[in-house]
Amino acid sequence: MPIATTQSDFRNHIKDYLDQVNNDNQTVLIARSNQRAAAVISQDQLNALLEAVNAKEDSLDYAIARDKLIEMHILPDDPIVKPTDDYWNNFKPKENDK
């Protein structure tokens, strides 16, 4: 869950907030008077988000970026699929693929 703070509090405690961003993969939302809030995220989070956005959804690059985002707790983990015969049959070649 992101940490919300004011601009003046962020300025007064910038080292503490940046440590939380880098060490704990936290996102800091900074409320600014009469403007939209700003967000501070780590370079690792930004890279993983950009990799996921720029990769084709069914590609290995997308899967790797998605796994990084799951490890950082940005995306929820995938539900566990119970392996049934129907599940494993999805991976067998079709008759016309042979």
N, C-alpha and C positions, 0 to 999 in steps of 0.2 A: 504494500500500500504506500503510495507516495507520501512524502513529508511536506506539509504546507507551512509556509512561513511568510513573513512580510519582508519587504525589500530592506528595511532598516535592520531587522533582526538578522537577515542573511548577511548583510554587510558587516555587522558586529561579530558574527560567529562564522565567517566564511570558511576558515580552516576546518572547523568541526563538521560543517555541512559537506564540504568537499571530501573529507575523510569518509563520511558515510556514503557518499556517491561512489567513491573508488573502492573502498574496502567492503562495503555491504551491498553493492549494486542497488542502492536506493535511488529513487528519483525525487528531486526536490522541486516543488512548485512554489514560485515566488510571486506573491500578489503585489501588483503595482497599482498605485492610485491612478484612477481614470484611464487605465490601459489594461490590455489583456495580460494574464499571468504568463510568466516565463518558466520554462522547465530546464533543469540541469540534470543531465544523464552522463554516465561514464563513456569514454571513448569505445570501450568494448561493447557496451550496449548499442551505441550508435552504429558501430561497424556491423554487428549482427543484424540489426534492423534493416540497414541498407542492403546487406547481402540478401536477406529474405525478400525484400521488396523488389530487388533487381533480378532475382533468379526466376527461372521458369518454375511453376508450381510443382511439376512432376520430376524435377531434376535433382541430382545428388547435391548440388550447391544449395538448393532450397532446403533439402532435408537436413544438411549440416547446420545451416543457419538457424533453422527451426529448433534443432536440438540444443544449440547454444542458448537460444531464447528461453527454452524450457529449463535449462540448468540455471539460468539467471532469474527464474521465477517471474518472467515477463509474460510468458504464455503458460497456460495450464498443461500439465502432463497429459499425454494421450491415455484414454481408458484402456484397460487391459482387455484384450479380446480372448475369449475362451476358444481354444483350438478344437474345432469339431471337424468331422470329415468334410463338410461343406467348405469350411474355411481352407483346409489344406488342398482341396480340389481346385481352388482358385489359382494355385501355383502350378498345376499340372498343364502340360501342353494340350491344346484342343485337338480333336481328331484332324481337322483340316490344317493345323499348324505343323503336322509331322512331315 
